[in-house]
Amino acid sequence: MSNAQQPLLEMRGISKRFPGVVALDQVDFHINASETVALIGENGAGKSTLMKILGGIFTPDSGEIRIDGAPVKISSVHDAINLGIGFIHQELNVLDNLDIAANVFLGREPVRAGWMRPLKLIDRRRMNAETKAHLKRLGLDLSPDTLLSQLAIAQQQLVEIAKALSLNARLLIMDEPTSSLTLAETARLLQIVRELRTQGVSIIYISHRLSEVGEIADRVVVLRDGRNAGTLSRNEITHDRMVQMMVGRQLQHNYVPPRRAPTANYFEVRDLETRRYPGRKISFTLSSGEILGFAGLVGAGRSEMAQAIFGVDEKRSGKLFLEGKELRIESARDAIQHGIYLVPEDRRQAGLIVESTICENISLPALRRYAANGLVAPERERSAAGEVCSRLNVKAASLETLVKNLSGGNQQKVVLAKWLQLEPKVMIFDEPTRGIDVGAKAEIYELMRGLANSGVGVIVISSDMEEILGLSDRLAVMHEGRITGVLERDECAEENVMRLAVGIVT
């Protein structure tokens, strides 16, 4: 892009403070027409706050926003929409009980005259035709009458993009758009981003998946601690440069090698049969001090296995043994009493009470520890929560901060904190670094290895191939509800994993 070109959008000197936190400090940002700019940074760097200001969700304390060179005031989501700004949130904003057309035109349905003059009727034919045109623009061949509940997440996301295009959006903000997509769905979305760019749409792309950033970005803008950390032009974009600018240092080692020799037969799963895959039995052993990884394609049954072990999903059959003793686990309460804890895939829905404080979330599974005469002792509760938050480097204004206001990485640390205070024997991590920045990932990897080195048996489920290969002492691979192979560390090559993941057993 020419430097002399008038930017489509300019944000100058944007600052925003929340109680006890400087979220943005004199941040500058611009994007040109038909340009894709990646906005990256660690969790808590200010990316979401900056984009929420642009999307009309927050108002800045100071600074200026210009569209096509003219100053504008964005005080609401409606203002942003009127200025041609569309926001595709990580958590989709769709109504799955309505069809595609109703979602695309919600609140602004086209109307036609009724048989009585004052009466107006929704012009369904026009609405369907326009919806179909927007879907075609995205390469989506679906009936506008299809309910959202019948669509995959990737298709629902495209419906959100179609809605933004129907509002004549010239600028799309895409926040972690591939976090819940398969590899094939991700490739399709990236192709759509390229096509929209050729159609004149500018895109701000927020992602922790730096490989995607390198693939599609014309420019990369990096935020760190609420400030501009630098910009990379297309020919300057490399993984190492992006990481170094994000964290302000060189990350030498992501994966911490084992320091403790695992001991055998610590935890055993024998003939476990989940509800989703009747007739498919899962058996494996986990040593004390070992990280056992689980790889597999989407739908392989790994999460269902973890939930059955933890007692939140009913198992059809199977036995669990810890230190040679058979366990009876019918609920999460049973698992917790035996020292078996799960960090779930969806931390916001299944691992946290986001409307509660950090302290309340951490203390919830251990309230009896802080009780005296049937009442919780607040000082003991806060002291324990503060200690584990300090250990995990949870970044927040105070223990009274609502969990919903934390970054993804810090939310994950709160999930971990509530279990670490209970002295785990077996820890199960399901997609532990999804939506988390590289700095927080390194901290979580170190924590996992630290748990293993202290004698805890660690199970890790991950769809990130590099991550699961780097973490695992042994790697079990699943396909359609069964384990197709277990690889020793020196056998953990990507080719071997993929062969087992598609069901090829030699």
ZARODREN-68555 format. One line per field, with one value per residue (C-alpha): chain; x, z, y. Coordinates in Angstrom, 2 decimals. Example, Ala and Ser with C-alpha at 12.3 -4.5 7.8 and 13.67 -1.06 7.14 Angstrom:
<atoms>
chaine <- [A/A]
c1 <- [12.30/13.67]
c3 <- [7.80/7.14]
c2 <- [-4.50/-1.06]
</atoms>
This chain:
<atoms>
chaine <- [A/A/A/A/A/A/A/A/A/A/A/A/A/A/A/A/A/A/A/A/A/A/A/A/A/A/A/A/A/A/A/A/A/A/A/A/A/A/A/A/A/A/A/A/A/A/A/A/A/A/A/A/A/A/A/A/A/A/A/A/A/A/A/A/A/A/A/A/A/A/A/A/A/A/A/A/A/A/A/A/A/A/A/A/A/A/A/A/A/A/A/A/A/A/A/A/A/A/A/A/A/A/A/A/A/A/A/A/A/A/A/A/A/A/A/A/A/A/A/A/A/A/A/A/A/A/A/A/A/A/A/A/A/A/A/A/A/A/A/A/A/A/A/A/A/A/A/A/A/A/A/A/A/A/A/A/A/A/A/A/A/A/A/A/A/A/A/A/A/A/A/A/A/A/A/A/A/A/A/A/A/A/A/A/A/A/A/A/A/A/A/A/A/A/A/A/A/A/A/A/A/A/A/A/A/A/A/A/A/A/A/A/A/A/A/A/A/A/A/A/A/A/A/A/A/A/A/A/A/A/A/A/A/A/A/A/A/A/A/A/A/A/A/A/A/A/A/A/A/A/A/A/A/A/A/A/A/A/A/A/A/A/A/A/A/A/A/A/A/A/A/A/A/A/A/A/A/A/A/A/A/A/A/A/A/A/A/A/A/A/A/A/A/A/A/A/A/A/A/A/A/A/A/A/A/A/A/A/A/A/A/A/A/A/A/A/A/A/A/A/A/A/A/A/A/A/A/A/A/A/A/A/A/A/A/A/A/A/A/A/A/A/A/A/A/A/A/A/A/A/A/A/A/A/A/A/A/A/A/A/A/A/A/A/A/A/A/A/A/A/A/A/A/A/A/A/A/A/A/A/A/A/A/A/A/A/A/A/A/A/A/A/A/A/A/A/A/A/A/A/A/A/A/A/A/A/A/A/A/A/A/A/A/A/A/A/A/A/A/A/A/A/A/A/A/A/A/A/A/A/A/A/A/A/A/A/A/A/A/A/A/A/A/A/A/A/A/A/A/A/A/A/A/A/A/A/A/A/A/A/A/A/A/A/A/A/A/A/A/A/A/A/A/A/A/A/A/A/A/A/A/A/A/A/A/A/A/A/A/A/A/A/A/A/A/A/A/A/A/A/A/A/A/A/A/A]
c1 <- [0.00/1.24/2.08/0.38/-2.94/-5.67/-6.37/-9.88/-9.59/-7.29/-7.26/-4.95/-3.82/-6.51/-6.46/-8.81/-8.72/-10.74/-10.64/-7.06/-6.03/-4.66/-6.03/-4.81/-2.19/-1.94/-2.45/-2.33/-3.79/-4.74/-5.91/-6.20/-8.94/-8.69/-6.04/-5.81/-4.09/-3.41/-3.66/-1.68/-0.44/-0.54/-3.81/-4.34/-2.32/-5.36/-6.45/-10.04/-10.42/-9.20/-11.57/-14.50/-13.91/-13.99/-17.12/-18.97/-18.99/-16.59/-15.90/-12.29/-11.14/-9.12/-8.04/-9.51/-11.07/-11.23/-12.99/-11.87/-10.01/-13.07/-13.34/-16.18/-17.71/-18.60/-20.80/-22.74/-22.78/-25.37/-22.90/-20.25/-22.67/-23.71/-20.04/-19.61/-17.87/-18.79/-17.64/-17.39/-16.93/-15.14/-18.37/-20.91/-23.84/-26.51/-29.95/-29.94/-33.73/-34.14/-33.26/-30.39/-32.41/-33.98/-30.52/-29.08/-31.94/-32.88/-34.49/-34.50/-36.59/-37.74/-41.50/-44.24/-47.74/-50.42/-53.93/-55.06/-53.30/-51.76/-50.66/-47.02/-45.84/-42.33/-41.21/-39.89/-39.20/-36.94/-35.27/-34.47/-33.17/-30.86/-29.67/-28.87/-26.84/-24.77/-24.22/-23.13/-20.59/-19.06/-19.29/-22.02/-24.71/-27.43/-31.15/-32.01/-34.73/-32.18/-32.20/-28.91/-29.08/-28.60/-25.33/-21.76/-19.91/-17.95/-21.18/-22.74/-19.67/-20.17/-23.78/-22.43/-20.14/-23.08/-25.02/-22.17/-21.97/-25.73/-25.12/-22.62/-19.63/-16.39/-14.36/-14.65/-13.17/-12.59/-11.75/-10.13/-12.31/-10.69/-10.48/-13.31/-12.74/-11.19/-8.15/-10.34/-12.78/-9.88/-8.42/-11.82/-12.22/-8.76/-9.64/-12.82/-10.74/-8.57/-11.64/-13.25/-10.03/-10.18/-13.80/-12.67/-13.35/-10.72/-10.18/-8.71/-7.71/-7.09/-5.53/-3.08/-2.43/0.63/0.87/-2.47/-1.28/1.80/-0.37/-2.90/-1.73/-0.54/0.69/0.96/0.35/1.59/0.29/2.04/0.80/-1.72/0.82/2.05/4.96/5.63/4.48/5.70/5.29/4.53/8.17/9.12/6.56/8.16/7.04/10.07/9.71/6.03/6.67/9.56/7.51/4.50/6.35/9.25/11.76/12.99/11.16/13.91/12.01/8.25/8.33/10.00/11.77/10.98/13.20/11.53/11.45/7.77/6.62/4.38/0.73/-0.30/-3.66/-5.44/-8.51/-9.83/-12.47/-14.08/-17.13/-18.64/-22.23/-21.22/-19.30/-21.09/-19.06/-15.76/-13.66/-10.76/-7.91/-4.64/-2.26/-0.75/2.42/3.05/5.16/4.15/2.48/0.31/-0.95/-4.11/-4.21/-6.94/-9.18/-12.38/-14.95/-12.37/-13.95/-11.15/-13.28/-16.02/-13.40/-12.14/-15.66/-16.49/-13.35/-14.22/-17.81/-19.62/-20.59/-22.12/-20.04/-21.70/-19.07/-15.46/-13.28/-10.84/-7.92/-5.68/-2.60/-4.03/-7.42/-10.63/-12.50/-16.25/-16.83/-20.45/-20.11/-17.57/-17.83/-16.57/-13.65/-12.68/-12.70/-10.21/-7.94/-8.87/-9.48/-10.48/-9.57/-12.39/-12.22/-14.79/-13.49/-16.19/-19.11/-17.79/-14.83/-15.79/-18.62/-17.78/-20.13/-18.32/-14.98/-11.57/-11.61/-15.07/-14.14/-10.92/-12.40/-15.59/-14.33/-12.54/-15.05/-14.91/-11.23/-12.06/-15.11/-15.33/-18.53/-20.33/-19.31/-16.60/-13.74/-13.15/-9.58/-8.53/-10.36/-8.64/-5.24/-5.36/-6.68/-4.02/-1.26/-2.22/-2.86/0.63/2.07/0.35/1.02/-2.68/-2.88/-5.84/-6.56/-7.63/-9.11/-12.51/-12.22/-15.04/-13.72/-15.59/-13.31/-10.10/-8.20/-8.43/-5.04/-5.85/-9.25/-7.45/-5.09/-8.09/-9.41/-6.00/-5.77/-8.94/-7.54/-3.93/-4.94/-6.46/-3.25/-4.19/-3.23/-4.40/-4.87/-6.71/-6.21/-8.62/-7.34/-5.51/-4.06/-6.91/-7.25/-4.21/-1.17/2.35/3.59/0.76/1.21/4.83/3.73/1.07/3.54/5.94/3.13/2.17/5.72/6.05/2.96/4.40/7.76/5.98/4.45/1.06/-0.19/-1.01/-3.32/-3.30/-5.79/-4.81/-5.58/-2.38/0.06/3.21/1.94/0.96/4.22/6.29/4.54/3.95/6.16/3.89/1.14/-2.13/-3.99/-7.76/-10.10/-13.89/-13.98/-11.04/-7.27/-5.57/-2.05/0.24/3.55/6.69/8.40/10.95/8.10/6.09/6.40/3.52/3.25/2.83/0.18/-1.88/-1.80/-3.31/-5.70/-7.40/-7.70/-4.75/-3.48/-0.44]
c3 <- [0.00/-0.76/2.24/0.50/0.40/2.64/5.26/5.49/9.28/11.67/15.45/17.10/20.71/22.02/25.80/28.04/31.76/33.92/37.74/38.65/35.05/32.15/29.22/26.44/26.59/23.56/20.97/17.24/14.55/10.90/8.02/4.31/1.90/0.69/3.30/5.82/9.04/11.80/15.34/17.72/21.29/24.49/26.37/28.21/25.65/24.75/21.43/22.45/24.19/21.11/18.84/21.24/21.07/17.28/17.44/19.72/22.78/24.79/24.52/24.76/27.55/24.99/21.38/17.92/15.31/11.62/8.73/5.24/6.91/8.67/12.49/13.77/17.14/17.82/20.90/20.18/18.10/15.91/15.19/14.14/11.83/10.19/9.52/7.72/10.55/11.14/14.17/14.02/17.66/18.85/20.59/17.78/18.02/16.30/17.23/16.49/16.75/13.72/10.10/8.14/6.50/9.81/11.39/8.53/8.53/12.22/13.22/9.69/7.71/4.29/4.17/1.58/1.67/3.09/1.78/4.11/3.38/6.83/7.19/6.48/5.92/5.92/2.31/2.73/-0.97/-1.11/2.18/0.94/-2.40/-0.79/1.78/-0.97/-2.80/0.31/0.96/-2.65/-2.21/0.54/-1.44/0.82/-0.96/1.68/1.75/3.58/5.36/7.14/10.92/12.47/14.87/11.86/10.82/11.87/13.77/10.64/8.67/11.49/11.38/7.65/8.36/10.70/7.93/5.50/7.97/8.13/4.33/4.13/6.23/3.60/5.88/4.43/7.45/9.19/12.62/13.03/16.59/16.83/13.94/13.64/17.33/17.02/13.41/11.92/9.64/6.52/7.82/8.71/5.21/3.73/5.99/5.12/1.44/2.07/3.80/0.68/-1.57/0.53/0.30/-3.52/-3.27/-1.46/2.14/4.75/7.51/11.00/11.91/15.57/16.17/18.39/15.53/14.12/11.15/9.92/10.47/8.35/5.64/5.10/6.67/4.57/7.78/11.45/14.32/17.73/21.11/24.40/27.83/26.28/24.06/20.48/20.35/16.62/13.09/10.58/6.84/4.67/3.96/7.66/9.03/10.64/13.58/15.68/15.04/15.99/19.19/20.25/19.72/21.57/24.71/24.66/24.97/23.16/24.13/24.04/24.98/24.88/26.13/29.40/29.31/32.01/35.09/36.93/35.90/35.72/37.87/36.40/37.06/38.86/37.12/34.87/32.64/31.73/29.04/29.31/27.03/26.49/25.55/22.18/21.06/22.33/21.83/21.55/24.67/25.84/27.98/28.97/31.89/33.20/35.26/38.17/36.82/33.19/30.62/28.44/25.36/23.40/19.71/17.13/14.63/15.54/16.74/17.80/21.26/23.37/25.19/25.83/27.38/29.64/30.74/31.52/33.65/35.51/36.05/34.18/31.32/32.04/31.01/29.72/31.26/32.38/35.47/36.87/39.18/41.13/42.89/42.48/44.04/42.00/42.04/41.93/40.02/39.24/39.38/39.35/43.14/43.25/40.94/43.00/46.20/44.59/43.40/39.70/38.14/34.67/32.94/30.32/26.67/27.09/30.16/30.15/30.01/31.98/34.03/35.43/36.80/34.76/36.62/39.90/41.15/40.87/44.59/44.47/41.51/43.10/46.50/45.26/45.22/48.57/50.67/53.49/53.94/54.67/56.85/60.60/62.43/59.12/57.82/55.28/56.78/54.15/55.24/54.86/51.53/50.13/51.47/49.75/46.50/46.55/47.09/44.16/41.89/42.68/41.91/38.52/37.73/37.26/35.97/37.43/39.38/42.44/43.60/43.37/39.60/37.76/35.76/32.65/32.54/32.37/29.23/27.99/29.39/32.83/32.81/32.13/35.02/37.33/36.27/37.08/40.37/41.80/41.28/42.29/45.83/46.21/45.59/42.45/41.81/38.17/36.07/32.75/30.39/27.42/24.81/27.55/25.36/22.92/22.42/24.59/23.59/23.25/26.54/28.56/26.66/27.80/31.41/31.17/29.58/32.45/34.95/33.37/33.51/37.07/38.06/36.44/38.12/41.48/40.86/39.39/36.44/33.62/30.65/27.84/24.97/22.18/18.50/18.12/16.57/17.54/21.10/21.65/20.12/22.24/25.54/25.55/27.18/25.42/22.91/22.55/19.28/18.98/16.05/16.35/20.03/20.35/20.83/17.58/18.96/21.71/20.63/22.74/22.72/20.06/17.81/18.03/14.44/12.78/10.03/12.59/14.47/11.37/10.17/13.47/13.62/10.38/11.58/9.82/12.28/11.26]
c2 <- [0.00/3.50/5.67/8.56/6.70/8.08/5.39/4.04/4.16/6.02/5.73/8.26/8.43/6.09/5.66/3.71/3.04/0.69/0.63/-0.22/-1.00/1.06/-0.95/1.36/4.10/6.42/3.68/4.47/2.22/2.58/0.41/1.15/0.17/-3.45/-4.26/-7.10/-6.04/-8.56/-7.19/-9.38/-9.33/-11.32/-11.68/-8.41/-6.43/-4.30/-5.80/-6.50/-3.15/-1.28/-3.18/-2.77/0.98/0.78/-1.40/1.04/-1.22/0.98/4.69/5.92/8.23/10.18/10.00/10.47/8.20/9.14/7.41/8.49/11.36/12.79/12.67/10.48/9.69/6.07/5.94/2.75/-0.41/1.30/4.13/1.61/-0.22/3.05/3.79/0.45/-1.41/-5.07/-7.07/-10.88/-11.88/-15.01/-16.02/-15.97/-13.59/-15.68/-17.02/-20.72/-21.05/-18.76/-19.48/-17.95/-15.17/-14.13/-13.91/-11.88/-9.34/-9.41/-6.11/-4.66/-7.11/-5.82/-5.20/-4.96/-3.59/-5.86/-6.38/-3.57/-0.27/0.44/-3.16/-4.05/-7.61/-9.02/-9.47/-12.99/-13.49/-10.43/-11.34/-14.85/-13.57/-11.02/-13.55/-16.05/-13.39/-12.64/-16.35/-16.86/-14.08/-16.23/-19.46/-20.85/-22.86/-23.09/-22.46/-19.20/-21.20/-23.43/-23.12/-21.96/-24.92/-27.22/-25.56/-26.26/-23.52/-22.60/-22.10/-20.05/-17.83/-17.25/-16.28/-13.59/-12.36/-12.37/-10.23/-7.72/-7.61/-7.04/-3.92/-2.71/-3.20/-1.84/-2.91/-6.29/-6.98/-10.72/-11.79/-15.26/-16.50/-19.94/-20.89/-23.46/-24.54/-27.67/-27.42/-27.67/-25.04/-22.76/-23.04/-22.16/-19.12/-17.81/-18.12/-16.11/-13.42/-13.19/-12.98/-10.25/-8.25/-8.39/-7.19/-4.03/-5.06/-4.20/-6.75/-6.46/-10.01/-10.88/-14.29/-16.13/-18.56/-16.87/-19.23/-17.85/-14.30/-14.93/-16.44/-13.65/-10.37/-7.43/-5.84/-6.81/-4.38/-5.53/-4.32/-4.98/-3.87/-1.48/0.30/0.09/-2.37/-2.07/-2.84/-5.41/-5.00/-8.02/-8.90/-8.54/-11.01/-14.06/-16.19/-15.26/-11.52/-11.57/-13.54/-11.32/-8.14/-9.59/-10.67/-8.21/-11.02/-14.10/-17.29/-19.89/-23.05/-23.61/-27.19/-28.09/-31.50/-34.08/-34.18/-37.06/-40.70/-41.74/-44.64/-47.33/-48.21/-45.04/-44.48/-46.94/-46.73/-50.18/-50.84/-47.39/-47.07/-43.61/-42.82/-41.38/-44.47/-47.60/-50.74/-48.84/-49.51/-47.36/-48.71/-47.03/-46.53/-43.31/-43.18/-40.84/-37.98/-38.59/-36.34/-38.58/-36.77/-37.58/-36.66/-37.20/-35.49/-33.65/-36.19/-38.78/-38.99/-37.51/-34.92/-37.49/-39.77/-36.98/-36.05/-39.69/-40.05/-36.83/-37.96/-35.19/-37.51/-40.89/-43.88/-47.05/-49.31/-49.43/-49.26/-46.69/-47.47/-45.09/-46.49/-49.98/-49.22/-49.26/-45.95/-45.42/-42.18/-41.32/-37.53/-34.71/-34.62/-38.22/-37.42/-34.37/-36.41/-38.81/-35.97/-36.20/-32.79/-31.59/-28.32/-28.35/-27.39/-24.59/-22.76/-20.07/-22.49/-25.45/-24.25/-20.86/-18.76/-15.68/-13.34/-14.12/-12.83/-14.46/-15.22/-16.81/-19.03/-20.25/-20.99/-22.68/-26.31/-25.84/-23.91/-26.46/-25.62/-21.99/-22.62/-22.18/-23.11/-23.49/-20.04/-19.20/-17.17/-14.43/-13.72/-17.36/-17.56/-14.44/-15.47/-18.86/-17.36/-14.66/-17.19/-19.40/-16.37/-15.11/-18.54/-18.60/-14.92/-14.10/-10.52/-8.63/-5.45/-7.45/-10.74/-9.03/-8.61/-10.39/-13.34/-12.18/-9.12/-11.18/-12.12/-15.70/-16.62/-15.27/-17.01/-20.28/-19.61/-19.12/-22.55/-24.02/-22.13/-23.64/-27.16/-26.56/-25.60/-29.09/-31.06/-33.03/-36.63/-36.71/-33.55/-33.69/-30.73/-30.49/-27.99/-26.05/-23.28/-22.63/-18.87/-18.13/-16.06/-17.42/-15.98/-17.53/-20.81/-21.03/-20.48/-23.21/-25.66/-25.01/-25.54/-28.88/-30.14/-28.88/-30.88/-34.00/-33.49/-33.31/-36.74/-35.81/-37.86/-35.42/-36.09/-33.50/-33.39/-31.00/-30.45/-28.39/-30.87/-28.98/-28.63/-32.24/-33.53/-31.17/-31.87/-35.61/-38.24/-40.75/-40.01/-41.94/-41.39/-41.83/-42.44/-42.72/-43.56/-45.91/-45.71/-46.72/-46.57/-45.31/-43.77/-43.48/-40.09/-41.09/-42.31/-39.07/-37.89/-36.03/-38.65/-41.45/-39.47/-38.67/-42.28/-43.42/-40.44/-41.50/-45.10/-46.73/-49.34/-51.38]
</atoms>
